């Protein structure tokens, strides 16, 4: 969704900074500057740096909530009898940007939920200081990851809810931009 949103916004003349993890997707519009990252920490640092200089952000990445406590540069051999992996929380990009956000900036996010979808998305909307949140469901076939389609609902800070049918991610990006224009 981040690539579809970037392309759609850039087609309207917006200058976009896209912070992205590894992907096979590519960009077509020269109004998009790609900042490649490979870790949650790199994404956090790049997001904080670039958000301070922007009009706002749409947080579409699915950043892991946890990471290994210690990274190992060596291969872990499969001959070992067991592996205990200690995890620590990653820094919450959305929470941090929500605290940084000024009155002149917008902030929107995504929520992928498996249960109590609307309630969890509303909680995230408020806790992260989003103007609106795009809700994905794992229950919807053809929505979310590894597909060119998505099915979303958008909830805003005024408790308005808009539901959309399954569409191409390009069409979903236009729905999200329409919501962005309302704020």
C-alpha positions in Angstrom: 0.0 0.0 0.0 2.9 2.4 0.7 4.1 2.2 -2.9 0.5 2.6 -4.3 0.0 5.6 -2.0 3.3 7.2 -2.9 2.6 6.8 -6.7 -0.9 8.2 -6.3 0.2 11.2 -4.2 3.1 11.9 -6.5 0.8 11.9 -9.6 -0.9 14.9 -8.0 2.4 16.7 -7.8 3.2 15.9 -4.1 6.9 15.4 -3.3 7.1 12.1 -1.4 9.7 10.5 0.8 9.0 6.8 0.9 10.8 4.9 3.7 10.6 1.2 2.7 12.0 -2.1 3.8 13.2 -4.6 1.1 10.7 -5.3 -1.6 10.5 -6.3 -5.3 8.3 -3.3 -6.0 9.7 -0.3 -7.9 8.8 3.3 -8.2 7.9 5.2 -11.4 7.5 8.8 -10.4 10.5 11.1 -10.0 8.7 13.0 -7.3 9.3 10.1 -4.9 12.5 9.8 -3.0 13.2 6.3 -1.7 14.9 5.8 1.7 15.7 2.1 1.9 15.9 0.5 5.3 16.3 -3.1 6.5 15.6 -3.0 10.2 12.9 -1.5 12.5 15.5 0.7 14.1 16.5 2.1 10.7 12.9 2.8 9.9 12.4 4.5 13.2 15.4 6.8 12.7 14.5 7.7 9.1 10.8 8.3 10.0 11.6 10.6 12.8 14.1 12.5 10.7 11.9 13.0 7.7 8.6 13.5 9.6 10.0 16.7 11.2 10.5 18.1 7.7 7.2 17.1 6.2 3.5 18.1 6.1 2.6 14.7 7.4 2.8 11.0 7.1 0.8 7.9 6.2 2.3 4.9 8.0 1.5 1.9 5.9 4.5 -0.4 6.9 3.9 -3.4 9.0 6.8 -3.0 11.4 7.4 -5.9 13.8 6.6 -5.2 17.4 9.6 -7.2 18.6 13.2 -7.8 17.6 15.9 -10.2 18.8 17.6 -8.8 21.9 21.0 -9.6 20.4 21.7 -9.8 16.7 24.2 -12.4 15.6 26.4 -11.8 12.5 27.1 -15.5 12.3 24.9 -18.2 10.9 23.1 -20.2 13.6 23.8 -23.8 12.8 20.8 -26.2 12.5 22.8 -28.9 14.4 22.1 -27.1 17.6 19.6 -28.9 19.8 17.5 -25.9 20.6 17.3 -22.3 20.3 16.1 -19.8 22.8 15.5 -16.4 21.2 15.1 -13.4 23.6 12.9 -10.6 22.1 12.7 -7.0 23.1 10.1 -4.4 21.9 10.9 -2.3 18.9 10.5 1.5 19.2 6.9 2.5 18.3 7.2 4.7 15.3 3.6 5.7 15.2 3.5 6.6 18.9 6.7 8.7 18.6 5.5 10.6 15.5 2.1 11.2 17.1 3.9 12.9 20.0 5.9 15.0 17.5 3.0 16.0 15.3 2.1 19.6 15.1 -1.2 21.3 14.3 0.1 21.8 10.7 0.8 18.1 10.1 -1.4 15.1 9.5 -0.8 11.6 10.6 -2.6 8.5 9.4 -1.9 4.9 10.1 -2.9 1.3 9.3 -4.2 -1.4 11.6 -4.2 -5.0 10.7 -6.5 -6.7 13.2 -7.7 -10.3 13.6 -10.3 -9.7 16.4 -12.2 -6.8 17.9 -11.1 -5.0 14.7 -13.0 -1.7 15.1 -12.3 -1.4 18.8 -8.6 -2.1 18.5 -8.3 0.3 15.5 -10.1 3.0 17.5 -7.8 2.5 20.4 -4.8 2.8 18.1 -6.2 5.9 16.4 -6.5 7.7 19.8 -3.2 6.4 21.4 -1.1 7.3 18.3 -2.7 10.7 17.7 -3.8 9.7 14.1 -6.2 11.9 12.1 -7.5 8.6 10.6 -6.7 5.0 10.5 -7.0 2.5 7.7 -8.3 -0.9 9.0 -7.3 -4.1 7.2 -8.7 -7.5 8.1 -7.0 -10.8 7.8 -10.4 -12.3 7.3 -10.9 -10.7 3.9 -9.6 -12.8 1.0 -7.5 -10.8 -1.4 -6.8 -8.1 1.2 -3.5 -7.1 2.8 -0.1 -8.5 1.9 1.3 -10.3 -1.2 -1.6 -9.2 -3.4 -2.4 -6.3 -5.7 -5.8 -5.8 -4.0 -7.1 -4.6 -0.7 -10.3 -4.1 1.3 -10.3 -1.4 3.9 -12.4 0.6 6.3 -11.3 4.1 7.4 -12.1 5.4 10.8 -11.4 9.0 11.7 -10.9 10.9 14.9 -14.5 12.1 14.8 -15.7 8.5 14.9 -16.7 8.4 11.2 -16.5 5.0 9.6 -16.3 4.4 5.9 -16.2 0.8 4.5 -14.9 0.0 1.0 -15.2 -3.0 -1.2 -12.2 -5.1 -2.5 -10.3 -3.0 -5.0 -6.9 -2.7 -6.6 -4.4 -1.1 -4.3 -4.2 1.8 -6.8 -8.0 2.4 -6.3 -7.6 2.0 -2.5 -4.9 4.6 -2.5 -7.4 7.1 -4.2 -9.9 6.4 -1.4 -7.3 7.1 1.2 -6.3 10.3 -0.6 -9.9 11.4 -0.7 -10.0 11.0 3.1 -6.8 12.9 3.5 -8.3 15.8 1.6 -11.1 16.0 4.1 -8.8 16.8 7.0 
